[in-house]
């Protein structure tokens, strides 16, 4: 097992991982075009930053009434913005849910397609029928609908005596829209997975119109130690909420309660408000779990929305997280054997190593293990660690969290050194007292957390360029080996290039020389040989003394 950090001179800590997976932090890249396309198709989606996506959603939300009128909805119908996609040519596709007289319309979702100039070019509807019902007064009681739903659930093996909830809706999933009840009956699938049976009943006739089984997600509120108050996707099982995110591959957060083996106990809560936002030495404290669950959530979304990667193995299945590992354990690690992340509570059990970039770092070790498989020693080990630092940084910027803003500092929130300094610095790695700014023949002999400095420095220079600058309130001053002055191509493109190289050109034995070759191949595939991006990659490697 490789720990989160290694103790060397000045007790500097370096983040590590388990079972040749790597250490605590990683960043990644995304590709917009295939290896053979120099320009993306005009209809291809463009990668939106978190802030750009939010701005588009807010704009759509401000114009829902006008949009509803433009596409011919009735006076009782309203639109609710769900998501937005923007194409390379500027076309925007906005996805909406719909309400009628304040009731949700099941099957009323639609997508509005808008040109770059803002002109509505078309609408795609789940149901083309006009949403209109004669009366909003049900002819049967909710109790009768519940009885029908319980009967349906019983045929599927449920033993529940009461439904978990019911609401009036407009059913537009098929045929003519009608007033209906949606009744939910909790239970378990054969393998023990919690599920919710949804039964839609005609509110006039009592006829069952539709049913489906699904694991029910809820939105909880988490009061984290490092990231402020955050939204968490949780699961409602009966009347109890679980720290179980079924929308992201089934990620679960467990409590080891000072243990060092096993899975632990799944965190549960009665009111879906988790943690206190303050440090606690209690082995049952939820706050560390909030940070771990939030980190897993943001890391999943970062990989999905940046690279189109669905989970660590790209198979739609999430890892799981364990917190409160051992007592006074000042570390965190990824372990391939359990496919899980584990976090200690730090000194005095009050400094859990669960910050956002740490979570992104650890899960990125899993990505490396399932792609290039970089050996965890020598130069390939340094590249393994740097990949986690790069991707962890990418996660932090992607999250756009005002309490933990994106930066090029590694582990700055967890205060492992005890003096407020970060674990590592990407702009000038040697500032930690042990990491290498530039490549030399002796780099392979360093601990992998320090040899990673060469790649971390390369990534910073490729993203932001050299010299003195301030980003998100943090001051940087990045030097170059050859005294060159570099202009960065931006973090988004740098991430795409690194991820493309990791998943396409790196192998288990890749060293710094071959990493240069691999990233140049990635830049050529994404942006063209001889492009500005390609030349920037070459210049950034030369600036850290990795030459052709």
CORTA-V992565 format. One record per helix or strand of 2 or more residues. SS is the DSSP state (a for helix, b for strand). FROM is the first residue (numbers start at 1). LEN is the number of residues. If there is no record, write none. Layout:
BEGIN
((SS/FROM/LEN) (SS/FROM/LEN))
END
This chain:
BEGIN
((a/9/3) (b/26/2) (a/50/13) (a/64/7) (b/77/11) (b/92/9) (b/103/4) (b/110/5) (b/120/6) (a/142/13) (b/165/7) (b/178/11) (b/194/9) (b/208/7) (b/217/7) (b/229/9) (b/240/3) (b/244/2) (a/246/3) (b/251/5) (b/265/2) (b/268/2) (b/273/2) (a/287/21) (b/320/6) (b/332/4) (b/340/5) (a/347/3) (a/356/14) (a/378/22) (b/409/2) (b/424/2) (a/429/4) (a/443/3) (a/448/4) (a/453/12) (b/467/5) (b/474/5) (a/491/14) (a/512/16) (a/532/12))
END
